[in-house]
Amino acid sequence: MKEKININTKLTKALREGVEHSHTLVETIRKNHNEFVWYWLCSYDAATFDPMDMFEPNLYDVSLDFNPGDLYGKYYDRTGHDSKKYYESDGKFNMPKKFSDGPMLLNLGHYETDSRNALFIPTTCLTSCNSVFYRTLKKYTPKDCFPADYYTDSYKLSNRMRPEVTHAVILYTSNQDGDCDISVRWLQDSLLSTYKEFIGISEIFEHLWEGFQIDPFNNLY
C-alpha cells in the first residue's frame, strides 16, 4: 500500500535531513566547547489544536499577549499527558503517523532555559473558528513576506490560504524572561521557494543556529 502523503510529509523529511546533517556539530559543541546543546521535537494532534493556548491575558491593559512558547504547557494542562494528544521526541522524528497533520515544534536548546524555536502550523489547522488566528499571524509577518496573493478573507472558504501554502512558521527565541523576537514566515509546497514571501528550510535552520557563531552546515567560525 502506498504511503499517504499528508501536509507534514515533505516538511518532516526536510527537517529530519537538516537535524541529521548538524548532529555531528551538536556533538562537537558538547565535547569541545562545554556547551549544552540539543534538538527537541514536539508534535501535536490537529483535532485538539487551539490557538488560544498561545495567548496570555494581560490585566494591565486588558489585552492578550502572544506567547508561542506557552503552547506546550497549556496544551499539556488542557489535554493531559495520558490523553496521547501530543508526542515528544529528542529530534529523531520518530513520531506516530497520527501526528502527521498537526502542528510541530522544532527546538534547538541551549543551556537550561535558552532556546531558538520554529513552530510549524499547517494551514489546514487554520479553519473554522481557528481562522481568526490569521489576523495575529499576519500582524507578526513582515509586510513584504506575507503571501497576500495566496490569501483571501472570504468566509465562504474553509481554508483562507491556498493549498500551495502549507504552513505558518512562527520563529521565536525563548529565555528565562519568556518569548521574544517573534516573527512569522510561510512555507510553500516546494519548501525551497525563491520568492521573498516564503521561507526555505535552510533559512529556518539559520534562525535556529543564529547567535551561536556557528554554521550548522559547515564548521565553527
N, C-alpha and C positions, 0 to 999 in steps of 0.2 A: 504494500500500500504506500502510495506517495505521501510524503510528509506534508501536512497542511502548512501553507505559507500564511503567516499572520503578520500583524503590523510591527511586531518586535523582532521578526526573524533576521532581517538584514542588520538591524541595529545591534542585536546581541552578538552576531558573528563578528561584526566590525569592532565592537568594544572588546570582545574576547581576544582578538588578534592584537589590539593595542596594549592590553594588560599583559599578555604573554610576552610581547616584544620588550616591554620595560621591566619584566620580572627580574632579570639579571641585574639591572640598575638598582632596583629596590634592595636586593641582597647586598650589593656592593656598598650602598649607603649605610646599611645597618652595620656591616662589618668594619668598614674603613673610616666612616665619618661619625660613628657613635650617634646616629640618628634613629629615632623610632618612626619608621615609615611603613604604611601598609595600605592595600586596597581593600575596600569593603563594598559589598553589593547588597541591596535590599529590593525585592520585587513585591509589588502589591496586587491584590485582587481587584480587577477592573470594576466588578459589580458593586463593591463596597467603598470605592474611592469617593471621598468627599473633600472638595477644595477648602471647605471651612476648617479642616484640620490644620491648615497653614496660616490661620489668622488668629490674632490675639487681641481681645478688647483693650482699648486704651481709654480708661475712665477720665483722664485729664482733659482730653479734648473731644470726648465722645466719638471715637473713631476705631478703626480696626488696623492693627499693624500687621504687615505681611511678613511672615517669618517661615520660609520654606522648610527650615530645619525642624520646625515643630511637628511636621507630618509624622515622623517616626513615633514620637512619644504619644501624641494624641490618637493616632491610629491604633497603637497598642492598647491604650486605655479604652478606646471605643469598641474594639473587636475582641480583645483578649488573645493571649498567646495560644490558647488551646483551640481557638476557632480556625486556625490554619488559613487565615486571610492574608498573610504575607509570608515571605520567605527570606531568610538572611543567609548570606554566603560570604566566604572570605575572598571573593573576587574571582572564583573559578567558573562562574556562570553555569553552575550545575543545577539551576532552578527547575522545579517541576513544570510541565507544559501548561498547567492550569494558570500560571502567572505570565503566559506568553503574550497577553494582550493588555496588560495593566501597566501602571507607572513603574519606572525603575530608577533607583538612586545609585549612582556610582560615586564613591567617596575615596579620596586619597588622604588618609590621615597622617598627621604629623604631630609628634608629642602625644599628650593625652587629651588635649582639648581642641587643638587646631586641625582644621581640615579644609580642603577645597572640594567642592561638590558640583555634580551635574545631575539634575533631576529631570528625567525624560517622561513627559506626559503625553500619551497617544492622543491625537486629536479625536479619535473615536470615543475617548472618555469625556470629551467636552461637548456633550449633547444634553438635550433636555434641560433640567434645572442647572446643570453644570456649565451650560453655555454662557452664563453671565460672567464666568471666570475669565472669559476672553478679554473683558474690559481691564482687568488687572494685568493680564499678560501683555496686552498692548501698551499699557502705561509703562511697563518696565522694559519694553523693547525699544532700542534706539530707533529714532524716526526713519532713518534710511535702511533699516533692517527688517521692518515689518512687511511681510509679503501681502500687501494690500490687494494686489491683483488676484490673489487666491482666496480672498476672504469676502464674505457678504454678511450683512446684519439681518438678512431675511429670517423671519421666524418660521417660514414655511419649510426650511431645510433642517433635517435632523442634525447635520454636521455643517457648521457655517464655514469651515475651511475645506477647500477642495482636496480630494484624496491624494494628490501629489505631495501634499504637506502632511507628513506622518506624525511628527512630534513637536511639541513645545519643549524647549530645553532651558530650564532655569539654572543659571550658573550663579554660584554664590560662595562666599567664604564664611566659615564658622570659627569662632574662638570663644574664650571664656566670657566674652561680653555679648555673645549671640551671633546673629547672622548679619552680614554686611556685604557691600559691593554686589548687590543683586542685579542681575541682568538676564533678560530673556532673549533667546535666539530660536530659530526654527530650522527643522530638518526637512529636506526634500527626499523623495523616494530614492534618488540616486545616492544619497549620503555624501556625494563628492561634488556637489554643485559649485560652480564658479561664480554664480550670481551673488551679489553683495547681500541680498535679502536672507540668504541661507548660510548656515554654518556647516562646516565639514568635520569629520571625525578627528582629523589632525588638530584642528583648532580647539576642539573640546579637550584633548589631552594637553595642549599647550596651556589652557586655562587651569587644568588640574595641577600642572607642574610649575606654574608661574610663581616666582618668588623663591624657588629653591636654588636658583642659579645652576640649574641642571637641564640638560637637553635629554628628554626621555628617549629619544631615538638615536642618540649618539653616546657622548661621554660627559663626564663632569667638565665644567668650564675650567 
